[in-house]
Amino acid sequence: MLSTGVAYLLWFGCLFGLFGLHRLYAGKVFTGVLGLLTLGLLGIGQLLDLFLIPSMIARANARNGYGYGNRNTNTVVVNVHNNNSRRGGRDDYDDDEDRPRRRRGPAEDFKFD
């Protein structure tokens, strides 16, 4: 998981002529190399990145499967199949095989035994 603090430390590399290291850390290779070659887009891009680092790191963490921000979120998908067909299909709620099946009314569909 990427850290915003580490990204800010790499951002301060611009004081030593190392521009764009924070972008390389966040997985933005093209713009990171561009920053290295252009002195952080003449300092303007470096200054803008001072404010963009938190969202940049959050997106990189989300891309890597760590959820948004510093939270590790798990997504659970539950598929529910509700077959209330009225076309004469088998009524699964009737468990007595000897008696004939009957259709239930709409109010009876939601009763719990």
Order of alpha helices (4+ residues) and beta strands (2+ residues): alpha-alpha-alpha-alpha-alpha
